[in-house]
Amino acid sequence: MERPAWAPPGIDISVPSVSRIYDYYLGGSHNFEVDRQAARRAMEFMPGLPKIMQANRAFMRRAVRHAVAEGVTQFLDIGSGIPTFGNVHEIAQAASPEARVVYVDHDPVAVAHSHAVLAEDDRTDIVAADLRRPKEILSSPEVGRLIDFDRPVALLLVAVLHFLEDTDDPYAAVAELRDALAPGSLLILTHASYEGIPLTEEAAGEVVGVYRDIRNPLVMRTGEQIRGFFDGFELLEPGLVSMPDWRPDRSEDPQDGEAPEDPYAFSGYGGVGRKA
């Protein structure tokens, strides 16, 4: 297997990565054949996966613009993946030149590519760390340089918590991050669920099996279980809903209207909560 010039040395390009699979769903170019094979296997069972990812990105963009409109200009994006067009720092800094963004990911390709994209941006940085270890994120020099925890922060956990199993204690990880945030901070979250998918649970379970086979278990939680991540936050209207139903505004950004007409776009949940 030929190693692309942009692939960081030392990574195993024969092992699929969820961030590179996500990049493939979004039409990106920073993925390997092994990632594309896994994505195509999943799409055999759920052909609307790219539409779900488009809806996820559109939700994120709307939520980031909402955060800036509320005066929140600090963003901590955990599980950020590979930077693609319309990423958090681009949306936030277009809305406020003062916006600061720290990305966090544990995929070496995502981290290396983020460093390359952000090299000239002193208001944005990337941390190589894992959501399962919040202390490493909060104590990182990159976070210390750009994030002032005495002021409100927008914490993004977008399409990442469903890759943490219950044995990872994801609720405790979110609670530890929440406790570090100032009042007025926001939690921006999306999560996969069997609820809303236009397939039987058995058929959707085949996709879960694909991710399990590549050793990246995908955990489908119920709406009630996902709402539990907002403990300590007040859910903003319209609450925890399908992603296209969260404050749609297609007139502001045409990209935000890419997926809603497709039934797959309404799979899973998105919501924004404010810390009191």
Contacts in CASP RR format, 6 or more apart in sequence:
PFRMAT RR
TARGET T0000
AUTHOR 0000-0000-0000
METHOD contacts of the structure
MODEL  1
MERPAWAPPGIDISVPSVSRIYDYYLGGSHNFEVDRQAARRAMEFMPGLP
KIMQANRAFMRRAVRHAVAEGVTQFLDIGSGIPTFGNVHEIAQAASPEAR
VVYVDHDPVAVAHSHAVLAEDDRTDIVAADLRRPKEILSSPEVGRLIDFD
RPVALLLVAVLHFLEDTDDPYAAVAELRDALAPGSLLILTHASYEGIPLT
EEAAGEVVGVYRDIRNPLVMRTGEQIRGFFDGFELLEPGLVSMPDWRPDR
SEDPQDGEAPEDPYAFSGYGGVGRKA
1 13 0 8 1.000
1 14 0 8 1.000
1 32 0 8 1.000
1 33 0 8 1.000
3 13 0 8 1.000
4 13 0 8 1.000
4 32 0 8 1.000
6 30 0 8 1.000
6 112 0 8 1.000
6 113 0 8 1.000
7 13 0 8 1.000
7 32 0 8 1.000
7 109 0 8 1.000
8 108 0 8 1.000
8 109 0 8 1.000
8 111 0 8 1.000
8 112 0 8 1.000
10 108 0 8 1.000
11 108 0 8 1.000
11 109 0 8 1.000
13 32 0 8 1.000
13 34 0 8 1.000
14 34 0 8 1.000
15 34 0 8 1.000
15 214 0 8 1.000
15 215 0 8 1.000
16 32 0 8 1.000
16 34 0 8 1.000
16 35 0 8 1.000
16 37 0 8 1.000
16 38 0 8 1.000
16 214 0 8 1.000
16 216 0 8 1.000
17 35 0 8 1.000
17 107 0 8 1.000
17 109 0 8 1.000
17 216 0 8 1.000
18 107 0 8 1.000
18 163 0 8 1.000
18 211 0 8 1.000
18 216 0 8 1.000
19 79 0 8 1.000
19 81 0 8 1.000
19 82 0 8 1.000
19 105 0 8 1.000
19 107 0 8 1.000
19 109 0 8 1.000
19 110 0 8 1.000
20 30 0 8 1.000
20 31 0 8 1.000
20 32 0 8 1.000
20 35 0 8 1.000
20 82 0 8 1.000
20 107 0 8 1.000
20 109 0 8 1.000
20 110 0 8 1.000
21 31 0 8 1.000
21 35 0 8 1.000
21 38 0 8 1.000
21 39 0 8 1.000
21 42 0 8 1.000
22 53 0 8 1.000
22 81 0 8 1.000
22 82 0 8 1.000
22 159 0 8 1.000
23 29 0 8 1.000
23 30 0 8 1.000
23 31 0 8 1.000
23 35 0 8 1.000
23 81 0 8 1.000
23 82 0 8 1.000
23 84 0 8 1.000
24 31 0 8 1.000
24 35 0 8 1.000
24 36 0 8 1.000
24 39 0 8 1.000
25 39 0 8 1.000
25 49 0 8 1.000
25 50 0 8 1.000
25 53 0 8 1.000
26 50 0 8 1.000
26 53 0 8 1.000
26 54 0 8 1.000
26 57 0 8 1.000
26 84 0 8 1.000
27 50 0 8 1.000
28 82 0 8 1.000
28 84 0 8 1.000
30 82 0 8 1.000
30 109 0 8 1.000
30 113 0 8 1.000
31 39 0 8 1.000
38 210 0 8 1.000
38 214 0 8 1.000
39 49 0 8 1.000
41 210 0 8 1.000
42 49 0 8 1.000
42 207 0 8 1.000
42 210 0 8 1.000
42 211 0 8 1.000
43 49 0 8 1.000
43 50 0 8 1.000
45 199 0 8 1.000
45 203 0 8 1.000
45 204 0 8 1.000
45 205 0 8 1.000
45 206 0 8 1.000
45 207 0 8 1.000
45 210 0 8 1.000
46 197 0 8 1.000
46 199 0 8 1.000
46 203 0 8 1.000
46 204 0 8 1.000
46 206 0 8 1.000
46 207 0 8 1.000
46 264 0 8 1.000
47 264 0 8 1.000
48 262 0 8 1.000
48 264 0 8 1.000
49 207 0 8 1.000
49 264 0 8 1.000
51 259 0 8 1.000
51 262 0 8 1.000
51 264 0 8 1.000
51 265 0 8 1.000
52 259 0 8 1.000
52 264 0 8 1.000
52 265 0 8 1.000
52 267 0 8 1.000
52 268 0 8 1.000
53 159 0 8 1.000
54 258 0 8 1.000
54 259 0 8 1.000
54 265 0 8 1.000
55 243 0 8 1.000
55 244 0 8 1.000
55 258 0 8 1.000
55 259 0 8 1.000
55 260 0 8 1.000
55 265 0 8 1.000
55 266 0 8 1.000
55 267 0 8 1.000
56 158 0 8 1.000
56 159 0 8 1.000
56 190 0 8 1.000
56 243 0 8 1.000
57 84 0 8 1.000
57 86 0 8 1.000
57 255 0 8 1.000
58 243 0 8 1.000
58 244 0 8 1.000
58 253 0 8 1.000
58 255 0 8 1.000
58 256 0 8 1.000
58 257 0 8 1.000
58 258 0 8 1.000
58 259 0 8 1.000
59 158 0 8 1.000
59 190 0 8 1.000
59 243 0 8 1.000
59 244 0 8 1.000
59 246 0 8 1.000
59 270 0 8 1.000
59 271 0 8 1.000
60 88 0 8 1.000
60 91 0 8 1.000
60 156 0 8 1.000
60 158 0 8 1.000
60 188 0 8 1.000
60 190 0 8 1.000
61 86 0 8 1.000
61 91 0 8 1.000
61 253 0 8 1.000
61 255 0 8 1.000
61 256 0 8 1.000
62 246 0 8 1.000
62 247 0 8 1.000
62 248 0 8 1.000
62 249 0 8 1.000
62 252 0 8 1.000
62 253 0 8 1.000
62 256 0 8 1.000
63 154 0 8 1.000
63 156 0 8 1.000
63 186 0 8 1.000
63 188 0 8 1.000
63 246 0 8 1.000
63 271 0 8 1.000
63 272 0 8 1.000
64 75 0 8 1.000
64 88 0 8 1.000
64 91 0 8 1.000
64 92 0 8 1.000
64 95 0 8 1.000
64 154 0 8 1.000
64 156 0 8 1.000
64 188 0 8 1.000
65 91 0 8 1.000
65 95 0 8 1.000
65 252 0 8 1.000
66 247 0 8 1.000
66 272 0 8 1.000
67 75 0 8 1.000
67 92 0 8 1.000
67 154 0 8 1.000
67 186 0 8 1.000
67 188 0 8 1.000
67 272 0 8 1.000
68 92 0 8 1.000
68 95 0 8 1.000
68 96 0 8 1.000
68 99 0 8 1.000
69 95 0 8 1.000
70 186 0 8 1.000
71 96 0 8 1.000
71 152 0 8 1.000
72 152 0 8 1.000
72 153 0 8 1.000
72 154 0 8 1.000
72 184 0 8 1.000
72 185 0 8 1.000
72 186 0 8 1.000
73 92 0 8 1.000
73 96 0 8 1.000
73 98 0 8 1.000
73 99 0 8 1.000
73 100 0 8 1.000
74 99 0 8 1.000
74 100 0 8 1.000
74 101 0 8 1.000
74 146 0 8 1.000
74 147 0 8 1.000
74 148 0 8 1.000
74 151 0 8 1.000
74 152 0 8 1.000
74 153 0 8 1.000
74 154 0 8 1.000
75 88 0 8 1.000
75 89 0 8 1.000
75 92 0 8 1.000
75 99 0 8 1.000
75 100 0 8 1.000
75 101 0 8 1.000
75 102 0 8 1.000
75 153 0 8 1.000
75 154 0 8 1.000
75 156 0 8 1.000
76 101 0 8 1.000
76 102 0 8 1.000
76 104 0 8 1.000
76 137 0 8 1.000
76 143 0 8 1.000
76 147 0 8 1.000
76 153 0 8 1.000
76 154 0 8 1.000
76 155 0 8 1.000
76 156 0 8 1.000
76 177 0 8 1.000
77 88 0 8 1.000
77 101 0 8 1.000
77 102 0 8 1.000
77 103 0 8 1.000
77 104 0 8 1.000
77 156 0 8 1.000
77 158 0 8 1.000
78 104 0 8 1.000
78 105 0 8 1.000
78 131 0 8 1.000
78 137 0 8 1.000
78 155 0 8 1.000
78 156 0 8 1.000
78 157 0 8 1.000
78 160 0 8 1.000
78 177 0 8 1.000
79 103 0 8 1.000
79 104 0 8 1.000
79 105 0 8 1.000
79 106 0 8 1.000
79 110 0 8 1.000
79 131 0 8 1.000
79 157 0 8 1.000
79 158 0 8 1.000
79 160 0 8 1.000
80 87 0 8 1.000
80 88 0 8 1.000
80 103 0 8 1.000
80 104 0 8 1.000
80 105 0 8 1.000
80 110 0 8 1.000
80 114 0 8 1.000
80 126 0 8 1.000
80 156 0 8 1.000
81 103 0 8 1.000
81 105 0 8 1.000
81 107 0 8 1.000
81 110 0 8 1.000
81 114 0 8 1.000
82 107 0 8 1.000
82 109 0 8 1.000
82 110 0 8 1.000
82 113 0 8 1.000
82 114 0 8 1.000
83 103 0 8 1.000
83 113 0 8 1.000
83 114 0 8 1.000
83 117 0 8 1.000
83 118 0 8 1.000
86 255 0 8 1.000
88 101 0 8 1.000
88 103 0 8 1.000
88 156 0 8 1.000
89 99 0 8 1.000
89 101 0 8 1.000
89 103 0 8 1.000
89 118 0 8 1.000
89 121 0 8 1.000
89 123 0 8 1.000
89 124 0 8 1.000
92 99 0 8 1.000
92 101 0 8 1.000
93 99 0 8 1.000
93 101 0 8 1.000
93 123 0 8 1.000
93 124 0 8 1.000
98 123 0 8 1.000
99 123 0 8 1.000
100 123 0 8 1.000
100 124 0 8 1.000
100 146 0 8 1.000
100 147 0 8 1.000
101 123 0 8 1.000
101 124 0 8 1.000
101 125 0 8 1.000
101 146 0 8 1.000
102 124 0 8 1.000
102 125 0 8 1.000
102 126 0 8 1.000
102 127 0 8 1.000
102 142 0 8 1.000
102 143 0 8 1.000
102 146 0 8 1.000
102 147 0 8 1.000
103 114 0 8 1.000
103 118 0 8 1.000
103 124 0 8 1.000
103 125 0 8 1.000
103 126 0 8 1.000
103 127 0 8 1.000
104 126 0 8 1.000
104 127 0 8 1.000
104 129 0 8 1.000
104 131 0 8 1.000
104 137 0 8 1.000
105 111 0 8 1.000
105 114 0 8 1.000
105 126 0 8 1.000
105 127 0 8 1.000
105 128 0 8 1.000
105 129 0 8 1.000
106 128 0 8 1.000
106 129 0 8 1.000
106 130 0 8 1.000
108 128 0 8 1.000
111 126 0 8 1.000
111 128 0 8 1.000
114 126 0 8 1.000
115 126 0 8 1.000
118 124 0 8 1.000
118 125 0 8 1.000
118 126 0 8 1.000
123 146 0 8 1.000
124 146 0 8 1.000
125 142 0 8 1.000
125 145 0 8 1.000
125 146 0 8 1.000
126 142 0 8 1.000
127 137 0 8 1.000
127 140 0 8 1.000
127 142 0 8 1.000
127 143 0 8 1.000
129 136 0 8 1.000
129 137 0 8 1.000
129 140 0 8 1.000
130 136 0 8 1.000
131 137 0 8 1.000
131 157 0 8 1.000
131 160 0 8 1.000
131 161 0 8 1.000
131 164 0 8 1.000
131 170 0 8 1.000
131 173 0 8 1.000
132 164 0 8 1.000
132 168 0 8 1.000
132 173 0 8 1.000
134 173 0 8 1.000
134 176 0 8 1.000
134 177 0 8 1.000
134 180 0 8 1.000
135 176 0 8 1.000
137 143 0 8 1.000
137 177 0 8 1.000
138 149 0 8 1.000
138 176 0 8 1.000
138 177 0 8 1.000
138 180 0 8 1.000
147 153 0 8 1.000
149 180 0 8 1.000
149 181 0 8 1.000
149 182 0 8 1.000
150 182 0 8 1.000
151 182 0 8 1.000
152 181 0 8 1.000
152 182 0 8 1.000
152 183 0 8 1.000
152 184 0 8 1.000
152 185 0 8 1.000
152 186 0 8 1.000
152 275 0 8 1.000
153 181 0 8 1.000
153 182 0 8 1.000
153 185 0 8 1.000
153 186 0 8 1.000
154 185 0 8 1.000
154 186 0 8 1.000
154 188 0 8 1.000
155 177 0 8 1.000
155 178 0 8 1.000
155 181 0 8 1.000
155 185 0 8 1.000
155 186 0 8 1.000
155 187 0 8 1.000
155 188 0 8 1.000
156 188 0 8 1.000
156 189 0 8 1.000
157 174 0 8 1.000
157 187 0 8 1.000
157 188 0 8 1.000
157 189 0 8 1.000
157 190 0 8 1.000
157 229 0 8 1.000
158 188 0 8 1.000
158 189 0 8 1.000
158 190 0 8 1.000
159 190 0 8 1.000
159 191 0 8 1.000
159 192 0 8 1.000
161 170 0 8 1.000
161 174 0 8 1.000
161 189 0 8 1.000
161 191 0 8 1.000
161 226 0 8 1.000
161 229 0 8 1.000
162 191 0 8 1.000
162 192 0 8 1.000
162 218 0 8 1.000
162 219 0 8 1.000
162 220 0 8 1.000
162 221 0 8 1.000
163 216 0 8 1.000
163 217 0 8 1.000
163 218 0 8 1.000
163 219 0 8 1.000
164 170 0 8 1.000
164 173 0 8 1.000
164 219 0 8 1.000
165 217 0 8 1.000
165 219 0 8 1.000
166 219 0 8 1.000
170 229 0 8 1.000
171 228 0 8 1.000
171 229 0 8 1.000
171 231 0 8 1.000
174 187 0 8 1.000
174 229 0 8 1.000
174 231 0 8 1.000
175 231 0 8 1.000
178 187 0 8 1.000
178 231 0 8 1.000
178 232 0 8 1.000
178 233 0 8 1.000
178 275 0 8 1.000
181 275 0 8 1.000
182 275 0 8 1.000
183 275 0 8 1.000
183 276 0 8 1.000
184 274 0 8 1.000
184 275 0 8 1.000
184 276 0 8 1.000
185 274 0 8 1.000
185 275 0 8 1.000
186 233 0 8 1.000
186 272 0 8 1.000
186 273 0 8 1.000
186 274 0 8 1.000
186 275 0 8 1.000
187 229 0 8 1.000
187 230 0 8 1.000
187 233 0 8 1.000
187 272 0 8 1.000
187 273 0 8 1.000
187 274 0 8 1.000
187 275 0 8 1.000
188 271 0 8 1.000
188 272 0 8 1.000
188 273 0 8 1.000
189 226 0 8 1.000
189 229 0 8 1.000
189 230 0 8 1.000
189 270 0 8 1.000
189 271 0 8 1.000
189 272 0 8 1.000
190 243 0 8 1.000
190 268 0 8 1.000
190 269 0 8 1.000
190 270 0 8 1.000
190 271 0 8 1.000
191 221 0 8 1.000
191 226 0 8 1.000
191 229 0 8 1.000
191 268 0 8 1.000
191 269 0 8 1.000
191 270 0 8 1.000
192 218 0 8 1.000
192 219 0 8 1.000
192 220 0 8 1.000
192 221 0 8 1.000
192 267 0 8 1.000
192 268 0 8 1.000
193 220 0 8 1.000
193 221 0 8 1.000
193 222 0 8 1.000
193 223 0 8 1.000
193 226 0 8 1.000
193 267 0 8 1.000
193 268 0 8 1.000
193 269 0 8 1.000
194 201 0 8 1.000
194 204 0 8 1.000
194 205 0 8 1.000
194 220 0 8 1.000
194 222 0 8 1.000
195 222 0 8 1.000
195 223 0 8 1.000
195 268 0 8 1.000
195 269 0 8 1.000
196 242 0 8 1.000
196 266 0 8 1.000
196 267 0 8 1.000
196 268 0 8 1.000
197 204 0 8 1.000
197 264 0 8 1.000
197 267 0 8 1.000
197 268 0 8 1.000
198 263 0 8 1.000
198 264 0 8 1.000
198 266 0 8 1.000
198 267 0 8 1.000
204 220 0 8 1.000
205 220 0 8 1.000
207 218 0 8 1.000
208 217 0 8 1.000
208 218 0 8 1.000
208 220 0 8 1.000
209 218 0 8 1.000
211 217 0 8 1.000
211 218 0 8 1.000
212 218 0 8 1.000
223 240 0 8 1.000
223 269 0 8 1.000
226 240 0 8 1.000
226 269 0 8 1.000
226 270 0 8 1.000
227 235 0 8 1.000
227 240 0 8 1.000
230 240 0 8 1.000
230 271 0 8 1.000
230 273 0 8 1.000
232 275 0 8 1.000
232 276 0 8 1.000
233 273 0 8 1.000
233 274 0 8 1.000
233 275 0 8 1.000
233 276 0 8 1.000
234 273 0 8 1.000
234 274 0 8 1.000
234 275 0 8 1.000
234 276 0 8 1.000
235 271 0 8 1.000
235 272 0 8 1.000
235 273 0 8 1.000
236 271 0 8 1.000
236 272 0 8 1.000
236 273 0 8 1.000
236 274 0 8 1.000
238 245 0 8 1.000
238 246 0 8 1.000
238 247 0 8 1.000
239 246 0 8 1.000
239 271 0 8 1.000
239 272 0 8 1.000
240 269 0 8 1.000
240 270 0 8 1.000
240 271 0 8 1.000
241 269 0 8 1.000
241 270 0 8 1.000
241 271 0 8 1.000
242 265 0 8 1.000
242 266 0 8 1.000
242 267 0 8 1.000
242 268 0 8 1.000
242 269 0 8 1.000
242 270 0 8 1.000
243 265 0 8 1.000
243 266 0 8 1.000
243 268 0 8 1.000
243 269 0 8 1.000
243 270 0 8 1.000
244 257 0 8 1.000
244 259 0 8 1.000
244 260 0 8 1.000
244 265 0 8 1.000
244 266 0 8 1.000
245 266 0 8 1.000
246 270 0 8 1.000
246 271 0 8 1.000
246 272 0 8 1.000
248 256 0 8 1.000
248 257 0 8 1.000
248 260 0 8 1.000
249 256 0 8 1.000
250 256 0 8 1.000
250 257 0 8 1.000
250 260 0 8 1.000
259 265 0 8 1.000
260 266 0 8 1.000
END
